[in-house]
Amino acid sequence: MERGQMLDQARKADTTTGEYVDFVETGTRVVGAYHCSGCGYGITVRAELPNCPMCGGTTWELHDWRPFTNPSRLR
């Protein structure tokens, strides 16, 4: 099975649960924190997404980290 087919199947599976994961390919210009969908390696980028330096993966997902949305957790 090709990578594109695998991603399409993953998207279909996620939409049935109501939790949609949007994958972003290497080379896409982005701003934010992302995790490699293959190994979980995290990066913060303000440019084109690279290949994952840990596993060579080319598919990323946005990391939904918002450190200032609940400041009471810092106490």
C-alpha positions as CSV (number, residue, x, y, z in Angstrom):
1,M,0.0,0.0,0.0
2,E,1.4,3.4,-0.9
3,R,1.8,6.2,1.6
4,G,-1.0,8.3,0.1
5,Q,-3.4,5.5,0.4
6,M,-2.4,4.9,4.0
7,L,-3.0,8.6,4.8
8,D,-6.4,8.5,3.1
9,Q,-7.4,5.5,5.1
10,A,-6.2,7.1,8.4
11,R,-8.2,10.3,7.6
12,K,-11.3,8.2,6.9
13,A,-10.9,6.3,10.2
14,D,-10.4,9.5,12.1
15,T,-13.5,11.2,10.7
16,T,-15.8,8.4,12.0
17,T,-14.7,9.2,15.6
18,G,-15.0,12.9,15.1
19,E,-11.3,13.4,15.6
20,Y,-9.8,14.5,12.3
21,V,-6.0,14.6,12.0
22,D,-4.7,16.8,9.2
23,F,-1.4,15.6,7.9
24,V,1.1,18.1,6.3
25,E,3.7,17.0,3.8
26,T,7.4,17.9,3.7
27,G,8.0,21.1,1.7
28,T,4.8,22.8,2.9
29,R,5.4,26.3,4.3
30,V,4.1,26.5,7.9
31,V,4.5,28.3,11.1
32,G,4.1,26.3,14.4
33,A,5.0,23.2,16.2
34,Y,4.7,19.8,14.4
35,H,5.3,16.2,15.2
36,C,6.5,13.5,12.7
37,S,3.6,11.1,12.1
38,G,6.1,8.3,11.8
39,C,8.2,8.6,15.0
40,G,6.7,11.5,17.0
41,Y,9.8,13.7,16.7
42,G,8.8,17.3,17.4
43,I,9.9,20.5,15.7
44,T,9.0,24.2,15.7
45,V,9.3,25.7,12.3
46,R,8.7,28.9,10.5
47,A,9.6,27.8,7.0
48,E,9.1,24.7,4.8
49,L,8.7,21.4,6.7
50,P,11.8,19.3,6.3
51,N,12.1,15.5,6.2
52,C,12.2,14.2,9.7
53,P,15.8,14.2,11.0
54,M,15.2,11.1,13.1
55,C,13.4,8.7,10.8
56,G,13.3,10.5,7.4
57,G,9.5,10.7,7.4
58,T,7.7,13.2,5.2
59,T,4.4,13.5,6.9
60,W,3.8,15.8,9.9
61,E,0.9,16.7,12.1
62,L,0.2,20.0,13.9
63,H,1.1,19.8,17.6
64,D,-1.8,21.4,19.5
65,W,0.2,22.8,22.4
66,R,-1.0,26.1,23.9
67,P,1.0,26.9,26.9
68,F,-0.9,30.1,27.9
69,T,-4.5,28.9,27.6
70,N,-4.6,27.5,31.2
71,P,-2.0,29.4,33.3
72,S,-3.3,27.8,36.5
73,R,-1.5,24.6,35.5
74,L,1.8,26.3,36.1
75,R,1.3,26.6,39.8
